[in-house]
Amino acid sequence: ENDDNVSRTISVEVGTISAEEDIKTLLTPTKMCTCTDEMLKKNKFIKSLADSTKIIEGRVEVKMPWKEGGPPRQSNYSITYQRMLSSEKTFRNKKCFYEIETEVQKLVEQAFVIEVPTDQVDHNKPEWYLPMQAVFTPERLTKIRLVFDASAKGPDNKSLNDYLEKGPNYINNIQDTRYTTDSCSEKNQDEDPKIFQWVWLNFGDKAIPDIATGSINVLAKAHQEVLPEASQQLQDNVYGDDIGGSAPTPEKNKKITADIDIILSTGNFEVKSWNSNHKEVDKSNEKCTTFLGHKWNKEIDVFTFKKEFDIRPEGIFTKRRCLSLVSQLWDPLRLVLPVMIKFRVDLQDLWASGFSWDEDLPDAIQS
């Protein structure tokens, strides 16, 4: 009986090789898989993130993805201090100094930053300060937004971002989430500025959006078996500051959103609000909202796209300006793709024409 079994097994295997070409194929050595440096770098980033991600006291903790030679080995205090003085002067000239000081105080009150005692500050040791600037958006609910510049160069002509790896091209991070880090920033003062230390990651750092996305993916995969649908939604449908998806029924939708909340809560993440075109699911009580650059009228379930361009500032219309205008069209949903394709074809024709970056374009091309 054993001999018969062996005979049948060999017969089956040999029977699959019916032609000389098949034998040649089987004898051909398998080629080694080749990966580009960029692919290897991304895989290393993902593995490092997955290996270092920990949940400590309900918070996600990950290691900063430093490049070889990082973190910075010097102090950029003197450079940042001079920039701070320049910014203070600008804020006073714009009569917004106290408004910005109020925004900084909010960071302290919300424990995003903590004051570092003077006796613990040593500018002769490696440290890094993030210059602060302000973005004014009077048309929005948040009139002033503080931005911390991780691209500012230090004494070695390198920025904090130069020391950080950039992860895969994730198009997702969750707004209003918090992460721990050791980066530093300053609070503007007239004299002897106080030193504050970040205790949550600053989203001006190059790697942070990818760290945020990767952390969410780690949480999602950890719940793949118990909450499969919500887990897949987080892995597939997180874009920028939004989670976008759909379900066939309100009941199904409510179940998925509730499960997403459960998954995110394990890392102490919170979704700001759930918007839906169905009243049973919608929790925002707003007729319209924005989603990935589009205005969404939830009552009639219609997306609109509006972008105003200052086409010819100061009479200048160059190849650089053309690229800038097209780059302002942010449309991950691809709803205006037919228009964008036409613009990109025009850009290709412009490149082929051989014009320099800042050369005024002929009227025929401008039209």
Secondary structure, DSSP 4 states (H G I P E B T S, - for coil): -HHHHHHHHHHHHHHT--SHHHHHHHHSPPPPP---HHHHHHHHHHHHHHHH-EEETTEEE----BPTT-S--SB-HHHHHHHHHHHHHHHHHTT-HHHHHHHHHHHHHTTSEEEPPGGG--TTS-B-EE-EEEEE-TTSSS-EEEEE-TT-B-TTS-BTGGGB-------B--TT-------EEE---SSSPPEEEESS--TTSTTHHHHHHHHHHHHHHHTTTTSHHHHHHHHHSEEBTEE----SSHHHHHHHHHHHHHHHHTTT---S----SSTTT--S--SEEEETTEEEETTTTEEE-------SGGG---HHHHHHHHHT---TT-TTHHHHHHHHHHHHHHHHTT--TTPPPPHHHH-
